[in-house]
């Protein structure tokens, strides 16, 4: 996984794997640890001991204040939107930037639903190897599709894979947009603009004022690493910019969630009083 952006697929799934040892996991995921590469599986296994788990959480929150809970809540939020869409008749799922995510395997609502997992070629190779190691094959309802959002034709690639915009599809775009240029984000939305009526989208974005340094929200270390030193995070929006941005492509913002919504919907019902990062928000939209 030589691509720096590809390497970032591991961390959030280690967090999910570690959360399985909590009394009430925010995301129930029996496959999170099993699909990780060997180093990730080892790290996840060590978190069964609460001192290790708490140390890893503290290290995460030192870099991004509230980052641990944010990773879990955004995943739970997207799961909820996806399951509701399937119940309402979505015919296919396209996961843009799937990484080591396990939605296609852990959500019973997706049984029999065609799912396309799109990611960088290096991540797709690792994902295929993990699936073959875990299940003996890539499950028949899942298609793994290597695509570079910066350079490849997403429309052509998805059409050829049988996931053209001709049926109601739910698109997941989690923790990806910040790694792209604005041009690549807009090219992806050019594709999404052609989605069938009734399609849905759940995606996350990083706040623009964090990228510019106007506000750091307790994540100075993350900004120095991802924005300043390595220039990995490049695209952001302000919360109030999301609705007009989506409208340019024929999408309507249905809901937007951040720390307050996550606390109300997920943390307090689970008996948790954890901070949630301010730098990233999630959106549900309809076409």
Secondary structure, DSSP 8 states (H G I E B T S, - for coil): --SHHHHTHHHHHHHHHHHTTSTT-SS--TTTTTTS-HHHHHHHHHTTSHHHHHHHHHHHHHHSTTHHHHHHHHHHHHHHHHHHHHHTT--EEEEET-TT--HHHH-GGGTT-EEEEEE-HHHHHHHHHHHHHHHSS--TTEEEEE--TTTS-HHHHHHHTT--TTS-EEEEE-S-GGGS-HHHHHHHHHHHTT--TT-EEEEEEEBHHHHTTS--TT-HHHIIIIIIIS------B-GGGHHHHHHTTT-EEEEEE-HHHHIIIIITTTT------SSEEEEEEE-
